[in-house]
Amino acid sequence: MIWWPRSLRRQLVLGVTAIVTVVLLAVGVLSVYSLRTYVGTMGDTELSRSLAAFSHSFHKLQLKKDEAEDAVDADALSAFVGQAPGNLIAVLHDGEVVQSAVFSDGEPHPAPRAVVEALDSLDWTGAGPRTVKLPGLGAYRLAAEPAGGDGDGHMLLCGVSLDSANQVIARKTVTLAVIIVVALVVTALGTVAVVRYALRPLRRVASTAAKVATLRLDADDPRIHARVQERYTDPDSEVGVVGEALNQLLANVDSALAELAASDRRTRQFLMDASHELRTPLAAIQGYAELTRQDSAELPPTTEYALARIEAEARRMTGLVGDLLLLTRLGEGQDLESDDVDLADLVVDAVNDIAVSAPEHHWVTRLPEDPVWVRGDRARLHQVLGNLLTNARMHTPPGVTVTIGLDIRRDRALLTVTDDGPGIDAELLPNLFGRFVRADKSRSRELGSTGLGLAIVASIIEAHKGAVTVQSSSEETTFTVDLPLAPASQLV
């Protein structure tokens, strides 16, 4: 549901408060209803008592009279006893009030004319007690009964004022409402405090998980040392179970990362050692092949061709070994120098070099007038440009235009290499900067690529705290190198 809060703390507070609210409202309604019932019962009891006293006094008065016409004198009712202050008594004949009296703390007095008219308008035949709003007097509980005996068709009417009872009920209702509101506020605040205290271990567990989530697991030391404190791993509590499970998970992941890091170090060391060891035999193979070919006039053509192929493959293997050794050193943070390098000047040199070896392509530069200084290794950055340009030359057909652009955006230098040749297969793009990844045949016109060129580019740029990305379509492919500019204070 949209209105239901997502926070567990708010859900608990809202749920407990809602339950307490329903309970308190039910208790309040029942209390008010019970009070009204009790007051109503007491009012009817008082009404019956007053009506009985009125009937008794009326009969005594009738016994003193000889003629029915003079059964009731003008002020006889005001002398009746047994009535409480606020009570109303009246004698009705043929449905009309012929005599009435209202009792108060002072002397009784006849009912006001408006009250008499209201009583005349009511039908009392067979009617039980009823509540009526009388003008000027307020709410009254009224009951009537025949005079009986020789009352000659007279009816006796008695009323008990409900104003005092209604005021008591109103005061009790207001008091109860205030108590309910105070109880709800106290319940809400208490629930917030209790829930906050109860969820404190959960927040500790969450903070540990958040801390682990920010760790660089691809760093040199990918170990996870963060753990949930022992006091928050009590198996007898739900939060403790979660904390212990998280600790076990972190321990398993930490063990796996440690093994992975050790394996990666062993692999790098193996590659470094193997690259060093392979250099000597490869150099010997290439040297002996060149030495033997010096006497090519005395060699059969097939032997001379075989030796030429041995030289070429030895050179290719030497280059592959050099690339693997470079990747290993870059992974270890080695083989990099730090100096101020003008990228614009570097682009000019790299484009001039590639234009000589690949005149069948169109090489276009778009450079700013001012130098673009970055902090890094000039030779390695030149290698990045060389690899990107060589990649464009090898995997695009003749006649393709390659545009090299350089821009400055805030504190970053953006170097782009764009060609309008065939695009790269979309399935290959996510892994394009991996090792031994070769481009699709639609972009490749030559063999001999080792698949390490772009991996070297990514490693060098990452070592310079930059990033390299690629975007490709069927009409255009763009490699973008993002490098931080050198701080102005460090430029000499």
N, C-alpha and C positions, 0 to 999 in steps of 0.2 A: 504493500500500500504506500502511496506517495506521501501521505501525511505522517506515517509512522517513522520515528527517528531511527537513524542507522546506528548511532552510538549505543553500545551496550549499556553504558552508565545511564544515558537518558532513557533508554527503554526500561531499565529497572526502576528508576525514579518515577517515570510516568506510570508504569504498571502498578507499583505499590501505592502511589498516590491515588490512582483511579480506584483501586480496590478499597482503600480506606475511605475515600469519598463516598462510594456506594454504601459502605457499611454505616458510616456516620449519618448519611442522609436517611437511610432506612431506619436507624435508631431514632433520629430526630422526628421523622414522620410518625413513627409508631408512638413516640412519646407525646407528641402534640395530639395525635388521635386519642390516645388513652386519657390525656388530660381533658380533652373536649368531652369524651364519653363520661368521665367521672363528674365533670362540672354539670353536664346535662342531666345525669342521674340525680345528683344532689339538687339541681334546680327543680326537677320534677317532684322529688321528695318534698322539697320546701313548698312547691305549689300545692301538692296534695294536702300538706299540713295546714297551709293557709286557707285552702278551700274548705277543709273540714272545720276549722275554727270559725270561718265566715258562716257556714251552714248552721253550726251550733248556735252562734250568736243570733242569727236571723230567726231560727225557730223559737228561741227564748223571747225574742221581741214579738213574734206573732202570738205567742200565748198571752201576752199582756193586752192584746187588742181584741175588740169585740167584732169589728166589721172589717171585711176584706179590703174595702176601699181605703181604709186608713192603715193598711198593713205596714206601710213604710212612710215615716215622716220625712220631712225635708232634710233634716240634718242627722237622722238616726244613724247612718252608716259611719259617720266620723267618730262616733262614740264606741264603735266595735273594738274589741281587744283581740290580741293574738296575732296581730299583723306586724311584720317587720318594716323598717323604713324602706321606702321605694315600692312597697306593694300597692296594687290597685285592686279595688273591689267595686262591683257594680251589680245592680239588680235590673234585669231585663224583663219587659212585658211585651209580648207579641213581637219580639225581635228588636225592641228599641230600649235604650237605656233610660230608666226612669229615676235612678238614683246612682251616684257614684262617689267614690272617695279615693284620694291618693294620699298615702302615708309618707311622712318624711321625718327628719329629726325633730322638726317642730310640730305645730298643730296640723292634723289632717285637713285636707281641703278637697272640694269637688274637682273632678277631672276637667281639664280644659275642654272647650267646645269642640276643638278639632279632634281631640281624642274620642269624645263621645260620638262624633260623626263617623270616625273610623270604626268604632265598635258597632255602630248601627249598620254599617255596610257589610258586616260579616254574618255568615249563616252559622248558627251554633247548634243546629239540629243534628244530633248524633255525632258531633265532631269531638275528637279527642284533643289533647294538649297540642298547641301550635305556637310557633314563634312568629310574632308580628312586630313590625316597625311602627311605633306610635309617634305621631307628630309631637315634638317638643319633649317627649319622655325617653325616646330611644327604643332599643329592642326589649321586648317583653315575652315571657313565656306565659300563655293564657290557657285557661281551661274553664269550662262551664258545665253546670249540672242543674237539673230541675230542682226547684225549691222543695218539692215533696210536701207531704202532709196536706195542709189546707193553704198551700202557697198560691192557689188559684192561678196556675199557669205561669207563675214567675220562674225565671231562671237566675241562678247565682253565678256571677263571673268573677274569677280571681286571676290576678296576674302578678308575676314575680319579675322584677327588673333583671336583665341579663348584662347590664353595662359593667357592673363590677366583675362578673365572671369573664366577660369578654376582655376587659382590661388585664385581668390576671393571665388569661390565655395569651394575649398579645405580648405582655412582658416576658412570659416564659418562652414564647416563640422567638422573640428577639434575643433573649439570653442564650437560648439553645443555638440559634444561628451564629452568634458571636463565638460560642464555644466550638462549634463545628469548624468555623473559619480558622480560629486559632489552632485547633487540633490539626487541620490540614496543613497549615504553614509549618507547624512544628514537625509534622510527619514528613513533609517534603524536605525540610532542612536536615532532619535526622537521617532520612534515607540517603540524601546526597552525601552526608558525612560518612555513613556506614558503607555505602557502595564505593566511595572514593578510597576508603581505607581497605576494603575487601579487594578492590581491583589494583591496589598498589603493586602486588607481586606481578600481576599481568602486565602492568606498564614496564616493570623491570625486564620482563621477558621480551616484550616488544622492543624496548630500547636496545637490548642485546642483538636481536634480529636486525634492527635498523642499522646498527653499527657494522654488522657483518655485511649487510647489503651494500655499504659504501666502500668496501675494501676492493683494491685492485688485485684481482686474482691472476692477472697476467703479468704481475710485477716479478722482479727477481726472486723475492721471497713471498710466495703465495700462501704461506701458512695462515691458518685461522686460529688465533690465540684467545679470542673472546669467548667467554662461557657465562652461562647464567649462574649467579651466586648460589651456593649450596643451600642457603636458607629458603630459597625460592624453588627448590626442587623436592619438596615434601611429597612423597607418593600418596599421602592420605588426603591431599587436596587436589581439586581439579586443576588449578593453576600450577601446582607442583608437578603434576603429571605432564603438562605441556612443557614446563621448564626442563624436566628431565629428558623428555623426548627431543627437545631442541638441542640439548647438550650432546645427546647421542648422535643426532644428525650432524652437528658441527664436528664432532670427533671423527665420524666416518668420512666426511668431506675433507677434513684436514689431513687425515691419513692418505686419502686418495691423491690430494694435491701434493703432499710431500713425496709420494711415490712417483707422481707424474713429473714433478720438478727434478727429482733425482734421475729419472729416465731421460729427461730432456738434457740435463747436464752431461750424462754419459754419452748421449747421442752427439751433442756438440763437441765433446772432447774427442769422440771417435772420428767425427768428420774433420776436425782440425788435425788430429794426428795422421789420419789417412791422407789428407790433402798434402801435408808436409812430406809424408813418405812417398807419395806418388809422383811428386815433382822430380825427384832424382831419376827414377827409371824412365819417365817420360822424356826428360831432357836427354838421357842416354840414347833412347830409341830414336829421337829426332836427330841427334847429333850423328849417330852411326849411319842413319839413312842418308843424311846430307853428305857425309864423308864418302859413302859408297857411290853416290851419284856423281861425285867429281870425276870419276872414270867412266862416265856415261858412254863414251865412244866405244869402249870395250864391252859394254853390257848389251844383252839382247833387249829389244824394245819392250817385251813383256816384263822383264825384270825392272827396267827403268820406270815403267808405269806403276809397278807394284811398290817400288821405293817411294815414288811421288805420292801415292796414296797413303803410305805409312807416315810420311812427313805431314801430310794434311791432317790425318786423324790424330797424330801425336800433338799437333798444334791445337786441334779442337779439344782434345782431352786436357791439354795444359790449361786452356781457357776455362773449361768446365771446372777443373780443380781449383783454379784461381777464384772463380765465382763462388764455389762452395766454401772456400776458406774465407772469403770476404763476408758472406752471409753469417758464418759462424762467429767471426770477430765482431760484426755489428750486433749480433744477438748478445754477445758478452759485453757490449759497450766499449769495444776497443777499436783501434784503427781509425780514429777520427781526430782531426785537428780543429781548432777554433780560431777563426780570423774574420775580419770584415770583408765581405764579398759583394761586388757590384753585379747583381743578376743581369742587368742590361748588357754589360760588357761580356758576361759569360754566355748569354744568348747569341751575341754577334759571333763569338769565336766558334761556338758549337754549330751554328747554321753555316758558317763559312766552311767548316770541315766537312759537313754532310753534303753540302752543295757540290763539292769537288768530286766526291765518291758516288753521288747519285744525281747526275745532271738531268736524268729523264723525268724527275719530279720538279714541280714548281715550289720553291721555298720562299715564303713571304713572312716578314717580321713586322710586328706592330709594337713599338717600344715607346716609352715616355722619354721626354727630352732630358730629364734629370736622372741621375743615378738612383738605383733601387738597392739599398744596402741591407744585407742580411748577415747574421752571424753564423758561421759554419765552416765546413771544410771545402775549399774551392775545388780540389780534385774530385771529391765525391759528388759535389753538386754538378760539376761538369759531366761526370759519369751519368748522373740522372738524366741530364739533357741529351747526352749521346744515346742512351738506351731508348728514350722516348722517340727521338728522331729516327733511330735505326729501326725501331718497331714500326713506325709509320712507313719507312722505306720498304721494309721486307714484306709487309702484309697488305700493301696496296699496289695496284697496277701502275705502269708508267703513265704520266700525264696528270696524275693526281696533284692537287694543290694542297700543301701543308702550311698552315698559318700558325706562327708562334707569337703569342701575345703576352704582354706583361702589364699588370695593373696594380694599383695600390688602393686598398679599401681599409680605411681606418689604420690599424696597426698591423695589417697583414699584406703580404705580397702574394699576388695570384698570377701564376704562370700557366698558360694554356697552350696545348698543342692540338690543333684541330686539322683533320683531313676530311676531304669530301669523297673518300673512297667507299667501298662496301662496308656495311656495318658489322659489328661483332654479334655473334649468336647470343640471344638473350639468356640462354641457359648457362653460358660461359661467364657472363659478367660478374656474378657473385663471387667467383673463385679466380678471377683474372689475375690477381696479385699474389696467388699462391705459387709454390715452387713446382717446376716442371709442368706448368700449364701452357699449352700451345694454342694459338689462335685457330679459329675455324678455317678450313681449307679455302673458303670463298675469299678470304683476305690474305691468303698465303700464296706467294708466287715463288718462293725459294725454300729449300730445305736447309737444315743446318742449325736451326734455332734450338737452344738447349732448354728453353722454357724458364730460365732464371732471370731474364732481363728485368721484367716488371717486378719480380720478387725483390730484386736488389734495389730497384727504385723505391718500393714501399719501405724497405728496411732503412735506407739512407734517409728518406724524408721523415720517417718516424723517429730516427735518432736525432734529427734536427728539430724535434717537437712540432712537426708539421703533419700534413695529411695529403694524400693523393686519392683522387676519385676519377671515375670514368662515366661518361654518358655516351650512348651510341644509338643510332637509328639507321635505317637503310640508306640514308643520304649523307650522314655526317657522324664522325666520332671525335669526342673531345676528352683529352686527359687534362685534369686541373690539379696543379700543385699549389698547396697553401702553406706558406712559411711565415713565421713571425718576423717583422722588421727588426733590424738592430736598433737598440736604444740610441737616441741622438747623443746622449752623454758619453757613449763609448766610442763614437766616431772620431777619428783623429784627422 
